[in-house]
Amino acid sequence: MIKCKNDGCPKNYDICCEVCEEKDICEARCDLNVSTCGFSVINEETALESFKDTNLGIFKDLAEIIQQKKKLEAEEKELKVDLMEAMKKFNIKKFENDDLSVVYKAPTTRTSVDSKKLKTELPEIHAKYTKTSNVSESITVKIKE
């Protein structure tokens, strides 16, 4: 439970307005943020429950936003794959319009170790730890502002 050191309650409750059952109908309700007001006293035994109760709306909103973000990212990925296939089909390397710029990058390989100094001073070690890997094709899309 979150207690309140402030004496402003017309019913003489000693709990924080944020957790009061009458908070929605109370005209004397405190609008201060419970975590920064300086009047709240949190009982450690019930802190987790109070935390959950006072932040339930945030949890729900955040979960919804994360779900929407995942859905939008999946849709973005799918659209980029479709656009990449179209660019390959029409042999387009770069496309620009008023809204965005798209650059197609063909698949290639990449060497992980490329330090010029290591290669010059320790060519055997450079050769031993150099790794070549495939780099998938991709496109880069930039929004124009």
N, CA, C and O of each residue as an XYZ file, in Angstrom:
580
protein
N       0.847     -1.185      0.000
C       0.000      0.000      0.000
C       0.885      1.238      0.000
O       1.956      1.244      0.607
N       0.440      2.272     -0.674
C       1.157      3.540     -0.679
C       0.415      4.485      0.269
O      -0.742      4.835      0.036
N       1.084      4.879      1.311
C       0.527      5.822      2.278
C       0.911      7.230      1.842
O       1.833      7.422      1.050
N       0.179      8.218      2.379
C       0.453      9.608      2.047
C       0.664     10.409      3.329
O      -0.111     10.295      4.279
N       1.722     11.222      3.343
C       2.014     12.072      4.496
C       1.265     13.397      4.406
O       1.267     14.166      5.367
N       0.632     13.676      3.285
C      -0.097     14.925      3.078
C      -1.441     14.865      3.802
O      -2.084     13.815      3.813
N      -1.875     15.964      4.402
C      -3.149     15.994      5.138
C      -4.280     16.588      4.308
O      -5.174     17.221      4.871
N      -4.273     16.408      3.002
C      -5.269     17.060      2.157
C      -6.544     16.293      1.909
O      -7.435     16.826      1.248
N      -6.688     15.084      2.393
C      -7.866     14.271      2.090
C      -9.070     14.742      2.913
O      -8.979     14.831      4.137
N     -10.204     15.047      2.250
C     -11.397     15.482      2.991
C     -12.004     14.366      3.854
O     -12.743     14.645      4.799
N     -11.696     13.121      3.534
C     -12.224     11.993      4.318
C     -11.183     11.461      5.291
O     -11.380     10.431      5.936
N     -10.068     12.183      5.384
C      -8.980     11.821      6.288
C      -8.360     10.459      6.000
O      -7.866      9.797      6.912
N      -8.384     10.037      4.735
C      -7.683      8.814      4.356
C      -6.184      9.087      4.432
O      -5.740     10.213      4.206
N      -5.425      8.078      4.745
C      -3.969      8.273      4.783
C      -3.275      7.528      3.644
O      -2.066      7.302      3.690
N      -4.044      7.148      2.623
C      -3.454      6.463      1.475
C      -3.259      7.447      0.324
O      -3.889      8.504      0.284
N      -2.402      7.095     -0.585
C      -2.128      7.914     -1.756
C      -3.362      7.959     -2.652
O      -4.038      6.949     -2.848
N      -3.646      9.141     -3.191
C      -4.797      9.295     -4.082
C      -4.741      8.339     -5.278
O      -5.774      7.904     -5.787
N      -3.523      8.023     -5.715
C      -3.347      7.156     -6.880
C      -3.930      5.771     -6.660
O      -4.378      5.137     -7.615
N      -3.935      5.290     -5.429
C      -4.442      3.945     -5.149
C      -5.786      3.964     -4.431
O      -6.300      2.907     -4.064
N      -6.357      5.135     -4.227
C      -7.646      5.261     -3.534
C      -8.786      4.817     -4.439
O      -8.805      5.136     -5.628
N      -9.733      4.081     -3.874
C     -10.882      3.597     -4.647
C     -11.780      4.738     -5.118
O     -12.526      4.578     -6.085
N     -11.716      5.877     -4.450
C     -12.579      7.011     -4.786
C     -11.869      8.073     -5.629
O     -12.361      9.193     -5.766
N     -10.715      7.718     -6.190
C      -9.899      8.711     -6.899
C     -10.619      9.347     -8.092
O     -10.384     10.515     -8.401
N     -11.489      8.594     -8.760
C     -12.153      9.132     -9.947
C     -13.289     10.093     -9.627
O     -13.697     10.876    -10.485
N     -13.808     10.041     -8.394
C     -14.930     10.908     -8.027
C     -14.556     11.961     -6.988
O     -15.387     12.793     -6.624
N     -13.337     11.932     -6.517
C     -12.899     12.841     -5.459
C     -12.494     14.198     -6.042
O     -11.667     14.266     -6.952
N     -13.081     15.275     -5.516
C     -12.741     16.615     -5.982
C     -11.409     17.099     -5.418
O     -10.793     18.001     -5.984
N     -10.963     16.519     -4.325
C      -9.711     16.941     -3.689
C      -8.540     16.052     -4.096
O      -7.485     16.075     -3.463
N      -8.730     15.275     -5.148
C      -7.708     14.326     -5.587
C      -6.393     15.031     -5.897
O      -6.365     16.068     -6.559
N      -5.329     14.457     -5.413
C      -3.979     14.969     -5.661
C      -3.540     14.543     -7.057
O      -3.708     13.384     -7.438
N      -2.982     15.472     -7.814
C      -2.527     15.163     -9.170
C      -1.015     15.017     -9.255
O      -0.467     14.936    -10.355
N      -0.328     14.980     -8.109
C       1.119     14.835     -8.118
C       1.507     13.409     -8.491
O       0.761     12.465     -8.229
N       2.661     13.260     -9.094
C       3.180     11.942     -9.457
C       3.655     11.237     -8.191
O       4.489     11.761     -7.453
N       3.118     10.052     -7.950
C       3.403      9.320     -6.718
C       4.884      9.034     -6.524
O       5.347      8.962     -5.386
N       5.628      8.872     -7.592
C       7.044      8.528     -7.457
C       7.932      9.744     -7.215
O       9.093      9.587     -6.837
N       7.404     10.972     -7.427
C       8.234     12.159     -7.252
C       7.631     13.217     -6.339
O       8.247     14.265     -6.146
N       6.459     12.984     -5.775
C       5.773     14.020     -5.009
C       6.432     14.331     -3.670
O       6.346     15.459     -3.186
N       7.082     13.351     -3.073
C       7.724     13.574     -1.787
C       6.827     13.299     -0.591
O       7.296     13.321      0.547
N       5.533     13.038     -0.829
C       4.601     12.757      0.261
C       4.317     11.262      0.418
O       3.821     10.825      1.457
N       4.633     10.481     -0.618
C       4.269      9.058     -0.590
C       5.254      8.234      0.232
O       6.461      8.479      0.235
N       4.696      7.257      0.922
C       5.487      6.317      1.705
C       5.053      4.930      1.259
O       3.898      4.546      1.443
N       5.978      4.181      0.674
C       5.630      2.874      0.123
C       5.990      1.780      1.112
O       7.121      1.694      1.591
N       5.005      0.950      1.407
C       5.209     -0.206      2.273
C       5.936     -1.255      1.441
O       5.412     -1.702      0.420
N       7.126     -1.651      1.858
C       7.941     -2.589      1.083
C       7.262     -3.937      0.878
O       7.499     -4.594     -0.135
N       6.434     -4.355      1.805
C       5.758     -5.647      1.690
C       4.735     -5.652      0.561
O       4.479     -6.690     -0.048
N       4.160     -4.500      0.288
C       3.138     -4.435     -0.759
C       3.588     -3.588     -1.951
O       2.769     -3.225     -2.795
N       4.881     -3.271     -2.026
C       5.390     -2.406     -3.097
C       5.136     -2.981     -4.480
O       4.741     -2.253     -5.391
N       5.360     -4.288     -4.647
C       5.174     -4.892     -5.966
C       3.716     -4.791     -6.404
O       3.432     -4.458     -7.555
N       2.807     -5.073     -5.501
C       1.379     -4.999     -5.829
C       0.977     -3.559     -6.143
O       0.225     -3.314     -7.086
N       1.473     -2.617     -5.362
C       1.173     -1.202     -5.609
C       1.750     -0.755     -6.942
O       1.103     -0.027     -7.694
N       2.969     -1.194     -7.232
C       3.601     -0.876     -8.511
C       2.746     -1.385     -9.664
O       2.498     -0.658    -10.627
N       2.295     -2.638     -9.566
C       1.467     -3.212    -10.631
C       0.168     -2.425    -10.773
O      -0.248     -2.107    -11.887
N      -0.470     -2.113     -9.654
C      -1.750     -1.405     -9.696
C      -1.629     -0.005    -10.279
O      -2.461      0.406    -11.088
N      -0.598      0.729     -9.873
C      -0.469      2.117    -10.326
C       0.061      2.238    -11.749
O      -0.016      3.317    -12.337
N       0.593      1.163    -12.313
C       1.158      1.231    -13.661
C       0.464      0.315    -14.656
O       0.981      0.080    -15.748
N      -0.690     -0.199    -14.294
C      -1.411     -1.134    -15.155
C      -1.665     -0.556    -16.549
O      -1.495     -1.252    -17.550
N      -2.066      0.697    -16.613
C      -2.325      1.335    -17.906
C      -1.074      1.399    -18.764
O      -1.133      1.181    -19.975
N       0.053      1.696    -18.140
C       1.321      1.760    -18.877
C       1.683      0.383    -19.426
O       2.117      0.257    -20.571
N       1.499     -0.658    -18.592
C       1.806     -2.021    -19.045
C       0.976     -2.382    -20.269
O       1.491     -2.916    -21.251
N      -0.309     -2.085    -20.194
C      -1.202     -2.425    -21.313
C      -0.839     -1.635    -22.567
O      -0.771     -2.198    -23.660
N      -0.603     -0.319    -22.410
C      -0.249      0.520    -23.558
C       1.071      0.071    -24.183
O       1.192     -0.017    -25.405
N       2.055     -0.210    -23.334
C       3.361     -0.632    -23.835
C       3.272     -1.970    -24.560
O       3.871     -2.143    -25.621
N       2.527     -2.915    -23.992
C       2.366     -4.221    -24.639
C       1.706     -4.059    -26.008
O       2.104     -4.709    -26.975
N       0.705     -3.198    -26.084
C       0.012     -2.971    -27.354
C       0.945     -2.335    -28.385
O       0.939     -2.717    -29.555
N       1.737     -1.373    -27.949
C       2.671     -0.711    -28.862
C       3.726     -1.693    -29.353
O       4.073     -1.685    -30.534
N       4.238     -2.535    -28.469
C       5.241     -3.526    -28.866
C       4.654     -4.509    -29.871
O       5.325     -4.884    -30.833
N       3.404     -4.931    -29.657
C       2.756     -5.833    -30.605
C       2.566     -5.150    -31.953
O       2.812     -5.755    -32.997
N       2.130     -3.893    -31.937
C       1.957     -3.149    -33.189
C       3.296     -2.979    -33.910
O       3.379     -3.114    -35.130
N       4.339     -2.683    -33.134
C       5.669     -2.508    -33.714
C       6.141     -3.787    -34.385
O       6.673     -3.744    -35.494
N       5.952     -4.938    -33.719
C       6.352     -6.220    -34.312
C       5.592     -6.476    -35.601
O       6.162     -6.934    -36.591
N       4.298     -6.177    -35.581
C       3.481     -6.387    -36.777
C       3.953     -5.475    -37.912
O       4.075     -5.917    -39.055
N       4.217     -4.215    -37.601
C       4.689     -3.277    -38.622
C       6.070     -3.659    -39.146
O       6.336     -3.533    -40.341
N       6.949     -4.124    -38.260
C       8.278     -4.552    -38.700
C       8.190     -5.768    -39.614
O       8.946     -5.875    -40.580
N       7.270     -6.686    -39.316
C       7.082     -7.852    -40.189
C       6.550     -7.412    -41.553
O       6.992     -7.912    -42.588
N       5.598     -6.475    -41.550
C       5.061     -5.958    -42.806
C       6.152     -5.220    -43.593
O       6.242     -5.355    -44.813
N       6.983     -4.437    -42.882
C       8.082     -3.729    -43.531
C       9.041     -4.720    -44.187
O       9.456     -4.523    -45.329
N       9.386     -5.772    -43.474
C      10.309     -6.779    -44.000
C       9.742     -7.425    -45.265
O      10.453     -7.624    -46.250
N       8.463     -7.744    -45.217
C       7.806     -8.375    -46.369
C       7.790     -7.434    -47.575
O       8.054     -7.857    -48.700
N       7.482     -6.165    -47.338
C       7.462     -5.191    -48.428
C       8.853     -4.986    -49.015
O       9.000     -4.840    -50.228
N       9.875     -4.974    -48.158
C      11.241     -4.822    -48.646
C      11.666     -6.012    -49.501
O      12.355     -5.837    -50.506
N      11.262     -7.219    -49.111
C      11.574     -8.407    -49.917
C      10.901     -8.292    -51.281
O      11.520     -8.569    -52.308
N       9.632     -7.883    -51.291
C       8.907     -7.715    -52.556
C       9.588     -6.659    -53.430
O       9.744     -6.847    -54.636
N       9.992     -5.545    -52.806
C      10.634     -4.483    -53.554
C      11.998     -4.922    -54.079
O      12.375     -4.580    -55.200
N      12.731     -5.675    -53.273
C      14.038     -6.167    -53.699
C      13.881     -7.104    -54.896
O      14.652     -7.018    -55.851
N      12.900     -7.987    -54.855
C      12.660     -8.894    -55.983
C      12.302     -8.113    -57.242
O      12.752     -8.457    -58.335
N      11.492     -7.059    -57.095
C      11.128     -6.247    -58.252
C      12.349     -5.508    -58.804
O      12.510     -5.393    -60.019
N      13.196     -5.015    -57.920
C      14.398     -4.313    -58.377
C      15.329     -5.268    -59.121
O      15.928     -4.889    -60.129
N      15.455     -6.502    -58.632
C      16.282     -7.493    -59.339
C      15.673     -7.814    -60.695
O      16.384     -7.898    -61.697
N      14.365     -7.993    -60.726
C      13.675     -8.350    -61.965
C      13.890     -7.289    -63.050
O      14.107     -7.616    -64.217
N      13.826     -6.019    -62.649
C      13.960     -4.931    -63.615
C      15.386     -4.375    -63.679
O      15.638     -3.373    -64.349
N      16.321     -5.036    -62.972
C      17.726     -4.635    -62.957
C      17.894     -3.167    -62.534
O      18.646     -2.414    -63.151
N      17.185     -2.784    -61.481
C      17.258     -1.423    -60.945
C      18.183     -1.442    -59.731
O      17.964     -2.215    -58.798
N      19.207     -0.604    -59.737
C      20.155     -0.529    -58.616
C      19.779      0.564    -57.623
O      20.041      0.443    -56.427
N      19.154      1.644    -58.133
C      18.765      2.746    -57.257
C      17.488      3.374    -57.781
O      17.304      3.539    -58.987
N      16.601      3.725    -56.841
C      15.345      4.378    -57.206
C      15.060      5.476    -56.188
O      15.224      5.277    -54.985
N      14.629      6.638    -56.682
C      14.262      7.750    -55.810
C      12.971      8.368    -56.294
O      12.723      8.467    -57.496
N      12.149      8.784    -55.343
C      10.993      9.620    -55.655
C      10.873     10.662    -54.551
O      11.806     10.831    -53.765
N       9.763     11.353    -54.475
C       9.608     12.411    -53.476
C       9.574     11.879    -52.045
O       9.865     12.617    -51.104
N       9.221     10.604    -51.875
C       9.034     10.048    -50.535
C      10.238      9.285    -49.999
O      10.529      9.340    -48.805
N      10.943      8.569    -50.884
C      12.026      7.730    -50.386
C      13.081      7.465    -51.437
O      12.914      7.755    -52.621
N      14.182      6.898    -50.948
C      15.298      6.494    -51.800
C      15.571      5.023    -51.502
O      15.640      4.630    -50.338
N      15.728      4.211    -52.542
C      15.959      2.781    -52.368
C      17.206      2.393    -53.155
O      17.332      2.720    -54.335
N      18.126      1.693    -52.490
C      19.349      1.231    -53.142
C      19.417     -0.279    -52.996
O      19.317     -0.801    -51.885
N      19.588     -0.991    -54.119
C      19.743     -2.446    -54.097
C      21.217     -2.784    -53.954
O      22.061     -2.245    -54.670
N      21.519     -3.675    -53.029
C      22.890     -4.147    -52.828
C      22.917     -5.638    -53.136
O      22.223     -6.422    -52.489
N      23.712     -6.027    -54.117
C      23.812     -7.428    -54.525
C      24.548     -8.237    -53.450
O      25.304     -7.680    -52.654
N      24.319     -9.554    -53.434
C      25.037    -10.378    -52.453
C      26.536    -10.344    -52.732
O      26.978    -10.223    -53.875
N      27.296    -10.456    -51.654
C      28.747    -10.398    -51.779
C      29.363    -11.180    -50.626
O      28.652    -11.821    -49.852
N      30.653    -11.126    -50.518
C      31.337    -11.736    -49.371
C      32.052    -10.639    -48.609
O      32.351     -9.578    -49.158
N      32.321    -10.900    -47.347
C      32.979     -9.922    -46.498
C      34.072    -10.611    -45.697
O      33.872    -11.708    -45.175
N      35.214     -9.973    -45.604
C      36.298    -10.488    -44.784
C      36.233     -9.808    -43.422
O      36.218     -8.580    -43.332
N      36.194    -10.611    -42.368
C      36.022    -10.065    -41.029
C      37.251     -9.316    -40.537
O      37.118     -8.261    -39.918
N      38.449     -9.840    -40.799
C      39.668     -9.178    -40.347
C      40.265     -8.461    -41.543
O      40.608     -9.086    -42.547
N      40.387     -7.148    -41.430
C      40.943     -6.394    -42.546
C      41.944     -5.359    -42.080
O      42.186     -4.379    -42.784
N      42.522     -5.550    -40.930
C      43.479     -4.588    -40.397
C      44.758     -4.607    -41.224
O      45.436     -5.628    -41.341
N      45.063     -3.451    -41.791
C      46.252     -3.330    -42.634
C      47.531     -3.589    -41.826
O      48.467     -4.222    -42.314
N      47.553     -3.100    -40.612
C      48.724     -3.253    -39.763
C      48.985     -4.717    -39.424
O      50.125     -5.179    -39.478
N      47.922     -5.447    -39.073
C      48.070     -6.864    -38.747
C      48.578     -7.647    -39.955
O      49.460     -8.495    -39.828
N      48.029     -7.363    -41.094
C      48.430     -8.064    -42.312
C      49.894     -7.788    -42.660
O      50.611     -8.676    -43.121
N      50.325     -6.550    -42.434
C      51.710     -6.171    -42.748
C      52.694     -6.760    -41.746
O      53.722     -7.324    -42.122
N      52.362     -6.620    -40.456
C      53.322     -7.027    -39.421
C      53.266     -8.516    -39.090
O      54.291     -9.119    -38.773
N      52.075     -9.112    -39.161
C      51.929    -10.535    -38.800
C      51.096    -11.260    -39.852
O      49.959    -11.647    -39.583
N      51.651    -11.446    -41.042
C      50.856    -12.046    -42.120
C      50.364    -13.464    -41.813
O      49.290    -13.851    -42.273
N      51.134    -14.247    -41.040
C      50.704    -15.619    -40.727
C      49.468    -15.593    -39.812
O      48.520    -16.352    -40.009
N      49.501    -14.715    -38.823
C      48.351    -14.600    -37.904
C      47.149    -14.041    -38.649
O      46.022    -14.495    -38.450
N      47.385    -13.065    -39.497
C      46.298    -12.503    -40.287
C      45.626    -13.591    -41.112
O      44.399    -13.698    -41.131
N      46.431    -14.394    -41.789
C      45.886    -15.472    -42.622
C      45.148    -16.509    -41.775
O      44.117    -17.034    -42.193
N      45.677    -16.801    -40.588
C      45.078    -17.811    -39.711
C      43.704    -17.366    -39.191
O      42.805    -18.196    -39.058
N      43.528    -16.077    -38.895
C      42.294    -15.598    -38.286
C      41.384    -14.824    -39.229
O      40.380    -14.264    -38.790
N      41.711    -14.783    -40.487
C      40.839    -14.122    -41.447
C      39.698    -15.064    -41.806
O      39.904    -16.246    -42.081
N      38.507    -14.517    -41.795
C      37.322    -15.314    -42.081
C      36.545    -14.667    -43.220
O      36.313    -13.458    -43.206
N      36.152    -15.444    -44.181
C      35.332    -14.960    -45.280
C      33.931    -15.526    -45.111
O      33.755    -16.727    -44.905
N      32.944    -14.655    -45.201
C      31.566    -15.099    -45.046
C      30.700    -14.470    -46.121
O      31.042    -13.429    -46.682
N      29.586    -15.105    -46.398
C      28.659    -14.595    -47.394
C      27.833    -13.461    -46.780
O      27.431    -13.519    -45.618
N      27.598    -12.448    -47.580
C      26.762    -11.338    -47.174
C      25.537    -11.364    -48.075
O      25.656    -11.296    -49.298
N      24.366    -11.462    -47.468
C      23.125    -11.553    -48.235
C      22.832    -10.260    -48.977
O      23.256     -9.178    -48.571
N      22.109    -10.394    -50.057
C      21.673     -9.221    -50.785
C      20.713     -8.435    -49.907
O      20.085     -8.992    -49.006
N      20.604     -7.148    -50.170
C      19.713     -6.316    -49.376
C      19.394     -5.059    -50.139
O      19.963     -4.779    -51.194
N      18.456     -4.295    -49.571
C      18.172     -2.960    -50.100
C      18.198     -1.997    -48.925
O      17.949     -2.394    -47.787
N      18.494     -0.753    -49.190
C      18.456      0.293    -48.191
C      17.368      1.265    -48.588
O      17.352      1.758    -49.716
N      16.459      1.545    -47.672
C      15.369      2.473    -47.937
C      15.526      3.638    -46.969
O      15.646      3.436    -45.760
N      15.524      4.855    -47.502
C      15.608      6.043    -46.677
C      14.410      6.929    -46.949
O      14.060      7.189    -48.101
N      13.793      7.384    -45.888
C      12.652      8.297    -46.008
C      13.197      9.707    -46.195
O      14.110     10.130    -45.485
N      12.632     10.424    -47.151
C      13.040     11.791    -47.378
C      12.167     12.722    -46.538
O      10.947     12.570    -46.474
N      12.811     13.664    -45.913
C      12.059     14.619    -45.074
C      12.123     16.000    -45.645
O      11.551     16.930    -45.077
